[in-house]
Amino acid sequence: MKIATYNVNNINKRFAPLAAWLSKSRPDVVCLQELKCEQHAFPATELRRLGYASVWKGQRSWNGVAILSRGAEPVLTSDRLPGDDADTQSRYIEAAVKGILVGCIYLPNGNPQPGPKFDYKLAWFDRLIRHARRLKKEDVPVVLAGDFNVVPTEFDIYPKHSYADDALLQPACRNAFKRLLRQGWTDAIRHLHPDDRKFSYWSYMRHRWPRDAGLRLDFLLLSPHCTEKLAAADVDRWARAETGASDHAPAWVDIHD
């Protein structure tokens, strides 16, 4: 089963490049972030014409997450991250698909830091860590996929960068990501490509795509059941070069039954 994550950066505005990628790459399951549309405006009918059933949680102007499935209906298990009933931001959705529990994540950016947005990011990260620990204890196949808005190490960003003060690189965020991995999750792309940076995001600014001045922000974390069946993992860089594309490229794993 091929499972992908893609920060689509406005699903209706960028539906054409999304559809082209789905047609060419043909993932079985897709986690989408930054839908940037209200619940009623999600293009479920158009996606079903392409062969994909969907569950989603939209939000006006920003955020929004979805899980798509080809050949099977995703069974929604949660449309919010537990731990804060006052949090109304659409950043987490979870579904069972073909025997795997899939969590789609859009972790807060946290800029500017320090400040309330960075505090919210760290609190959200803590909630994710607690939820992931509960999922891990269930001892079932789980994939946590999405835009984590963290650059785990300096190897995950282009050299001589200008992001030192950015929330994406702060020690507290990097430590939170390490805490998550220490539960026993496998960073699939780094696991199979230890010596390749495998960027998944290139800002529209300062010619960062032509210069390959990228960052690795998009991850697929696998529970042990999935790790032992991991056959391949990569980033579809070509999708970032398409006309009107998102500033992210899709990352994916192939898990053999």
Legacy VTK file of the C-alpha trace (Angstrom):
# vtk DataFile Version 3.0
C-alpha trace
ASCII
DATASET POLYDATA
POINTS 257 float
0.000 0.000 0.000
1.361 3.381 -1.019
0.631 6.074 1.578
1.474 9.718 0.870
1.353 13.066 2.611
0.961 16.337 0.731
0.586 19.886 2.030
-1.519 21.029 -0.906
-1.627 24.722 0.099
-5.243 25.408 -0.984
-6.972 22.380 -2.472
-9.382 24.256 -4.734
-6.811 26.690 -6.082
-4.338 23.863 -6.752
-6.736 21.083 -7.687
-5.256 20.668 -11.190
-1.690 19.901 -10.009
-3.110 17.700 -7.231
-5.152 15.726 -9.770
-2.128 15.389 -12.065
-0.033 14.033 -9.201
-2.756 11.574 -8.143
-3.018 10.303 -11.718
0.721 9.835 -12.114
1.738 8.624 -8.664
-1.459 6.647 -7.860
-1.125 6.482 -4.073
-3.599 4.282 -2.208
-3.934 6.668 0.737
-3.228 10.404 0.847
-3.026 12.765 3.814
-3.624 16.383 2.780
-2.914 19.516 4.788
-3.697 23.224 4.378
-6.968 22.663 2.549
-7.826 26.343 3.069
-11.524 25.752 2.439
-14.674 25.457 4.504
-16.209 22.039 5.093
-18.853 22.427 2.390
-16.312 23.635 -0.206
-14.126 20.520 -0.149
-14.052 18.936 -3.658
-15.195 15.458 -2.577
-17.196 14.837 -5.746
-14.284 15.744 -8.004
-11.943 13.516 -6.027
-14.379 10.609 -6.211
-14.366 10.978 -10.004
-10.615 10.423 -9.776
-11.217 7.266 -7.753
-10.696 8.642 -4.236
-13.119 8.573 -1.316
-12.481 11.176 1.379
-12.900 12.218 4.965
-11.995 15.804 5.800
-12.182 18.649 8.310
-12.162 22.011 6.576
-11.615 25.485 7.908
-12.178 28.869 6.375
-9.088 30.640 5.031
-6.446 28.410 6.611
-5.690 24.950 8.024
-7.857 21.979 7.065
-6.883 18.298 6.774
-8.168 15.318 4.785
-7.529 11.631 4.174
-8.172 10.180 0.710
-8.406 6.487 -0.125
-8.404 4.682 -3.465
-10.428 1.496 -3.667
-11.861 1.654 -0.140
-13.850 4.049 2.015
-11.785 5.560 4.848
-13.476 5.030 8.209
-13.253 8.212 10.263
-12.053 7.602 13.834
-11.323 11.201 14.911
-11.421 14.708 13.432
-9.547 16.482 16.199
-6.469 15.991 18.351
-7.568 15.192 21.910
-6.379 17.124 24.916
-7.851 20.628 24.486
-11.591 21.063 23.959
-11.102 24.794 23.327
-8.862 24.219 20.299
-10.940 24.760 17.150
-8.141 24.695 14.567
-8.514 21.918 11.973
-5.114 20.253 12.209
-5.711 16.542 12.807
-7.865 13.844 11.275
-7.635 10.072 11.688
-9.129 7.156 9.771
-8.824 3.407 9.380
-7.953 2.455 5.807
-7.353 -1.098 4.596
-6.197 -2.344 7.975
-3.963 0.624 8.847
-4.823 3.484 11.192
-3.721 6.716 9.524
-3.303 10.014 11.360
-3.040 13.144 9.214
-1.156 15.975 10.930
-0.747 19.684 10.278
1.351 20.856 13.198
1.308 24.618 13.939
4.025 26.738 12.367
4.714 28.714 15.550
6.006 31.942 14.065
6.755 34.493 15.260
8.704 33.152 18.170
8.811 33.685 21.050
5.146 34.428 21.587
1.665 32.899 21.873
1.828 31.166 18.472
5.030 29.393 19.475
3.534 28.449 22.832
0.523 26.989 21.026
2.839 24.994 18.776
4.657 23.416 21.713
1.404 22.662 23.529
-0.015 21.048 20.374
3.164 19.011 19.982
2.810 17.776 23.564
-0.782 16.718 22.858
0.359 14.879 19.740
3.041 13.054 21.720
0.464 11.932 24.297
-1.971 10.786 21.600
0.760 8.978 19.671
1.743 7.117 22.844
-1.852 5.895 23.218
-1.937 4.763 19.580
1.383 2.980 19.998
0.033 1.049 22.977
-2.842 -0.251 20.847
-0.250 -2.439 19.083
-1.848 -2.038 15.623
-0.407 -0.811 12.292
-0.292 3.005 12.442
1.079 5.690 10.135
1.328 9.289 11.353
1.781 11.454 8.281
1.819 15.141 7.591
3.490 18.519 7.750
5.131 18.599 11.185
6.548 22.121 10.732
9.856 21.111 12.271
13.334 20.728 10.796
14.703 17.919 12.996
18.417 18.483 12.278
20.700 20.758 10.285
20.956 17.953 7.719
17.259 18.534 6.972
17.761 22.065 5.633
19.932 23.612 2.952
23.406 24.783 4.031
24.099 28.390 5.009
20.413 29.054 5.517
18.699 32.079 7.032
16.231 30.235 9.281
18.147 30.307 12.577
15.466 32.332 14.393
12.530 30.557 12.749
10.152 28.467 14.883
10.819 25.471 12.641
14.390 25.083 13.932
14.098 25.921 17.610
15.575 23.414 20.099
12.231 22.947 21.868
10.586 21.782 18.626
13.485 19.526 17.720
13.433 17.998 21.175
9.689 17.377 20.906
10.212 15.545 17.616
12.916 13.412 19.242
10.567 12.598 22.132
7.975 11.437 19.626
10.426 9.189 17.792
11.674 7.696 21.058
8.257 6.115 21.541
9.271 3.707 18.773
8.137 5.454 15.585
10.264 5.153 12.438
10.922 8.205 10.256
10.490 6.205 7.047
12.293 8.447 4.570
15.293 9.048 6.801
15.360 5.327 7.642
15.753 4.360 3.973
17.735 7.425 2.855
20.157 8.238 5.678
22.578 10.122 3.431
20.150 12.127 1.277
18.567 15.350 2.508
15.199 14.595 0.806
13.727 18.086 1.073
9.926 18.385 0.816
9.420 22.171 1.005
10.841 25.077 -0.958
9.563 28.598 -0.267
8.223 30.622 -3.164
10.544 33.444 -2.089
14.169 34.170 -3.032
14.324 31.577 -5.829
14.589 28.793 -3.289
13.153 26.134 -5.599
15.606 26.783 -8.475
18.452 26.911 -5.934
17.268 23.724 -4.188
17.220 25.692 -0.948
14.782 23.297 0.666
13.668 21.967 4.038
12.344 18.597 5.150
9.046 19.307 6.912
6.824 16.426 5.765
7.101 13.053 7.482
5.614 9.587 7.578
6.175 7.977 10.961
5.550 4.242 11.127
4.661 1.956 13.994
6.700 -1.283 14.236
4.005 -3.283 12.376
4.440 -0.988 9.363
8.203 -0.566 9.673
8.829 -4.287 9.231
6.900 -4.163 5.925
8.452 -0.920 4.630
9.579 -1.436 1.038
10.213 2.093 -0.264
9.927 5.762 0.667
10.661 8.960 -1.216
9.603 12.492 -2.158
7.974 13.287 -5.510
10.107 16.359 -6.198
8.766 16.643 -9.737
5.369 17.709 -8.388
6.897 20.882 -6.917
7.936 21.974 -10.435
4.420 21.747 -11.901
2.610 24.935 -12.899
0.656 26.348 -9.965
2.014 23.726 -7.570
2.159 23.902 -3.797
5.398 24.966 -2.150
5.537 21.418 -0.725
6.171 18.166 -2.596
4.391 14.904 -1.704
6.275 12.400 0.439
5.281 8.738 0.436
5.955 5.220 1.677
5.238 1.821 0.169
4.227 -0.787 2.740
4.023 -4.367 1.458
1.450 -6.754 2.848
LINES 1 258
257 0 1 2 3 4 5 6 7 8 9 10 11 12 13 14 15 16 17 18 19 20 21 22 23 24 25 26 27 28 29 30 31 32 33 34 35 36 37 38 39 40 41 42 43 44 45 46 47 48 49 50 51 52 53 54 55 56 57 58 59 60 61 62 63 64 65 66 67 68 69 70 71 72 73 74 75 76 77 78 79 80 81 82 83 84 85 86 87 88 89 90 91 92 93 94 95 96 97 98 99 100 101 102 103 104 105 106 107 108 109 110 111 112 113 114 115 116 117 118 119 120 121 122 123 124 125 126 127 128 129 130 131 132 133 134 135 136 137 138 139 140 141 142 143 144 145 146 147 148 149 150 151 152 153 154 155 156 157 158 159 160 161 162 163 164 165 166 167 168 169 170 171 172 173 174 175 176 177 178 179 180 181 182 183 184 185 186 187 188 189 190 191 192 193 194 195 196 197 198 199 200 201 202 203 204 205 206 207 208 209 210 211 212 213 214 215 216 217 218 219 220 221 222 223 224 225 226 227 228 229 230 231 232 233 234 235 236 237 238 239 240 241 242 243 244 245 246 247 248 249 250 251 252 253 254 255 256
